[in-house]
Amino acid sequence: MKVVALARTTDMDKNVWLELRKQGIGGSDAAAILGLDKYKSAFEVYAEKLGLTTDEPDNEAMRQGRDLEEYVASRFEEATGKKVRRRNAILQHPEHLFMIGNIDRWAVGENAGLECKTTSVLNPTKFAQGEFPANYYVQCVHYMALTGAERWYLAVLVLNKAFHVFTIERNEAEIEALIRAEKYFWEEHILKQIPPMPDGRESASEFIKTMYPAADVQKEPVALFGYEQKIKQYLEIQGQIKALEKEQEKLKQEFQLILGEAEKGIAQGYEVEWKNQARQTLDTAKIRQEMPEIYEKYAKTTLARVFKVKEI
């Protein structure tokens, strides 16, 4: 199998690169589709591929990961004695055209690649004991499926703490399973423009609000017959949340009584704070009464949809 170079990335404009990424499923999308990425959901991948979200600027972790990629690759060469080189292209599977990817490095003299990762010391993964996150693994499997590589190396820099190298061997059963999952997602969701089931993340909520910002008051009620059990479950969970919130508030009140006028309390392994916090607000009612013309000029009306479930 010979992987196809969909486009050269040397000196490519970032906006062009972002548009090309929408033409298929990349390595960083694969784990999200499987529900194995705690930072990204299948719902977000769907929205990105259809251009339904605006491209957000890189956060600090993404920026550092990109800037330190060359250093991680250099450390890998130093630790293993292997040589790696860049593949300045967006690659595409010759048969499964929906599979694309930008690999970090290709190993010289081997049918293998390298994925470079930078993470924080706060990452709970036990790298020293041979563990690494599931999304790292799936990304490497995706690249092996894409390129036909026999293995993929994973180099992880834990900032200010350690450097680890892992070798992931090709597993045909897992590769075939990933291809089937990506194919289903691309054909059944992206091409048909049918969103996957949301997973409860805040990003999905924000996207749904963007899709349907206002209700059409002229529309007839939607038939939800057959959803009675889920509606009942929603109300039961809502009741449990309220009970837990009440129990939490009770504990909070108990701690506040103990702290009294003190702003901090100390326990074995814990710290409780009840600090002063100043906040300035505008008395809009008074402004409206005394300076109505100012109020009318700067008052802003926003429309929001309120979601409620009740038993009738």
C-alpha positions in Angstrom: 0.0 0.0 0.0 1.3 3.4 -0.9 -0.1 6.4 0.9 -1.1 9.4 -1.2 0.1 13.0 -0.5 -3.2 14.9 -0.7 -1.4 18.3 -0.4 2.1 19.6 0.4 2.2 21.6 3.7 5.4 23.4 3.2 4.6 27.2 3.5 0.9 26.3 3.5 -1.5 29.0 4.8 -3.1 27.9 8.1 -6.6 28.6 6.8 -6.0 26.4 3.8 -4.7 23.6 6.1 -7.8 23.9 8.2 -10.1 23.6 5.2 -8.2 20.5 3.9 -8.6 18.9 7.4 -12.4 19.0 6.8 -12.0 16.6 3.9 -11.4 13.6 6.1 -10.8 12.1 9.5 -7.4 12.8 10.9 -5.3 11.2 13.7 -6.5 13.7 16.3 -10.2 12.9 15.4 -10.0 9.1 15.6 -10.1 8.7 19.4 -12.9 11.3 19.7 -15.0 9.3 17.3 -14.5 6.2 19.5 -15.3 8.2 22.7 -11.8 7.8 24.0 -10.7 11.4 24.0 -11.5 13.3 27.2 -10.8 16.6 25.5 -12.9 16.2 22.3 -16.2 14.5 21.4 -17.5 12.9 18.3 -20.1 15.7 18.3 -17.3 18.2 18.0 -15.6 16.3 15.2 -19.0 16.3 13.3 -19.4 20.1 13.8 -15.8 20.8 12.7 -16.0 18.7 9.5 -19.2 20.4 8.4 -17.9 23.8 9.1 -20.5 24.5 11.7 -18.1 25.9 14.3 -15.6 28.7 14.1 -11.9 27.7 14.3 -10.7 28.5 17.8 -7.1 29.8 18.3 -4.6 27.4 19.8 -4.6 27.3 23.6 -1.2 27.4 25.4 -0.9 23.6 25.6 -1.4 23.3 21.9 1.1 26.1 21.2 3.7 24.5 23.4 3.2 21.1 21.9 3.7 22.4 18.4 6.7 24.5 19.4 8.4 21.6 21.2 7.7 19.0 18.5 11.2 19.4 17.1 12.8 19.1 20.5 10.8 15.9 21.3 11.9 14.4 17.9 15.5 15.3 18.7 15.2 13.7 22.1 13.8 10.5 20.5 16.8 10.3 18.1 19.1 10.8 21.1 17.4 8.1 23.2 17.0 5.5 20.5 19.8 6.2 18.0 17.2 6.2 15.2 16.9 9.0 12.6 13.6 10.6 11.7 12.5 13.1 9.1 9.5 15.3 8.3 6.7 14.4 5.9 5.6 17.8 4.8 2.2 16.7 3.5 -1.3 15.9 4.4 -1.5 12.2 3.7 -4.5 10.3 2.4 -5.3 6.6 2.4 -5.3 5.3 -1.2 -8.5 3.3 -0.8 -10.3 4.8 2.2 -10.2 8.4 1.0 -11.8 9.7 4.3 -8.7 8.8 6.2 -6.1 11.6 6.2 -3.4 12.8 8.6 -0.3 14.9 9.3 2.3 12.7 10.8 5.0 14.2 13.0 7.9 12.3 11.7 8.9 9.2 9.5 11.6 6.9 10.7 14.5 6.7 8.3 15.2 3.1 7.0 12.1 1.7 8.7 8.5 1.3 7.8 7.5 3.2 10.9 6.6 6.7 12.1 6.9 8.8 15.2 4.2 10.7 17.2 5.6 13.5 19.4 3.6 14.5 22.5 4.2 17.1 25.2 2.2 16.9 28.4 2.0 18.4 31.9 3.3 17.0 35.2 -0.3 17.2 36.3 -1.2 14.4 33.8 -2.1 11.4 36.0 -1.0 8.8 33.5 1.7 6.5 34.9 4.1 6.8 31.9 7.0 5.4 33.9 5.0 2.1 34.4 4.4 1.8 30.6 1.0 3.5 30.5 -0.1 6.2 28.0 -3.5 7.7 27.2 -6.0 5.9 25.0 -6.2 8.9 22.6 -2.4 8.7 22.0 -2.7 5.0 21.2 -5.7 5.4 18.8 -3.8 8.2 17.0 -0.8 6.0 16.4 -3.1 3.1 15.1 -4.8 5.6 12.8 -1.4 6.6 11.3 -0.4 2.9 10.9 -3.7 2.3 9.1 -3.1 5.4 6.9 0.6 4.7 5.9 0.8 0.9 6.1 3.6 1.2 8.7 4.7 -1.9 10.7 5.0 0.1 13.9 4.7 3.5 15.4 6.9 5.1 18.0 5.4 7.4 20.6 7.7 9.9 22.3 6.2 11.8 25.3 7.9 14.8 27.0 6.5 15.3 30.5 7.4 19.0 31.1 10.1 19.5 33.7 9.9 15.8 34.8 10.7 13.0 32.3 10.9 11.7 28.7 9.4 8.4 27.6 9.5 6.4 24.4 7.0 3.6 23.5 6.8 1.3 20.6 3.3 0.3 19.3 3.4 -2.7 16.9 0.9 -3.1 14.0 -2.2 -5.0 14.9 -4.4 -5.8 11.9 -7.5 -6.6 13.9 -7.4 -3.2 15.6 -6.6 -1.4 12.4 -9.6 -3.0 10.6 -11.8 -2.2 13.6 -10.7 1.5 13.5 -11.2 1.7 9.7 -14.8 0.4 10.1 -15.5 2.9 12.9 -14.2 5.8 10.9 -15.9 4.7 7.7 -19.3 4.4 9.5 -18.8 7.9 11.1 -17.9 9.5 7.8 -20.6 7.8 5.7 -23.5 7.8 8.2 -22.9 11.1 9.9 -20.7 13.5 7.9 -21.9 12.6 4.4 -25.6 12.3 5.5 -25.2 15.3 7.8 -26.8 13.5 10.7 -25.1 14.4 14.0 -24.0 11.6 16.3 -25.6 11.2 19.7 -24.3 14.0 22.0 -22.3 12.9 25.1 -23.2 15.5 27.7 -20.2 17.7 27.2 -20.6 21.5 27.4 -19.3 21.9 23.9 -22.2 19.9 22.6 -24.7 22.1 24.5 -23.1 25.2 23.0 -23.2 23.8 19.5 -26.9 22.8 19.8 -27.7 26.3 21.0 -26.0 27.7 17.9 -27.9 25.3 15.7 -31.3 26.3 17.1 -30.9 29.7 18.8 -34.6 30.6 18.8 -37.9 28.7 18.9 -40.5 29.1 16.2 -43.7 29.9 18.2 -45.9 29.0 15.2 -44.6 25.4 15.1 -46.8 22.5 16.3 -45.5 20.5 19.3 -43.1 17.7 18.4 -44.4 14.2 19.1 -42.1 12.6 21.7 -44.1 9.4 22.1 -41.7 6.5 22.8 -39.4 8.8 24.8 -41.4 8.5 28.0 -38.8 6.4 29.8 -36.0 8.8 29.0 -38.1 11.8 30.1 -38.9 9.9 33.4 -35.1 9.2 33.7 -34.3 12.9 33.2 -36.7 14.0 35.9 -35.4 11.3 38.3 -31.8 12.5 37.7 -32.9 16.1 38.2 -34.4 15.1 41.6 -31.2 13.4 42.6 -29.2 16.4 41.7 -31.4 18.7 43.8 -31.1 16.3 46.7 -27.3 16.2 46.4 -27.2 20.0 46.0 -29.2 20.3 49.2 -26.9 18.0 51.1 -23.9 19.9 49.8 -25.4 23.2 50.9 -26.0 21.7 54.3 -22.3 20.8 54.6 -21.3 24.2 53.3 -23.4 25.9 56.0 -21.9 23.8 58.7 -18.3 24.8 57.6 -19.4 28.5 57.4 -20.6 28.3 61.0 -17.3 26.8 62.2 -15.2 29.3 60.3 -17.2 32.3 61.6 -15.2 35.4 60.9 -12.1 33.4 59.8 -11.4 33.3 56.1 -9.6 29.9 56.1 -9.8 26.5 57.7 -7.2 23.7 57.6 -7.7 20.0 57.9 -5.5 16.9 57.1 -5.0 17.2 53.3 -7.7 19.9 52.8 -8.2 23.6 53.0 -11.5 25.4 53.3 -11.8 29.1 52.3 -14.5 31.7 52.9 -12.9 34.9 51.7 -14.1 38.4 51.1 -14.8 39.2 47.4 -15.7 42.7 46.2 -17.9 43.1 43.2 -19.3 46.2 41.6 -22.7 46.1 39.8 -24.9 48.7 38.2 -28.3 49.5 39.7 -30.2 49.2 36.4 -33.5 49.9 38.0 -32.3 53.2 39.4 -30.7 54.2 36.1 -33.9 53.4 34.2 -35.9 55.5 36.6 -33.5 58.5 36.8 -31.9 58.4 33.4 -34.3 56.7 31.1 -32.7 58.0 27.9 -29.3 56.5 29.0 -30.9 53.2 29.9 -32.7 53.0 26.5 -29.5 53.8 24.6 -27.3 51.1 26.3 -29.9 48.5 27.4 -29.4 45.2 25.6 -32.0 42.5 25.1 -30.8 39.0 24.6 -32.8 36.0 23.6 -32.3 32.6 25.3 -34.2 29.4 25.2 -35.1 27.9 28.6 -35.3 24.1 28.7 -37.8 22.5 31.1 -39.3 19.0 31.6 -42.4 18.6 33.6 -45.0 15.9 34.3 -48.5 16.6 33.1 
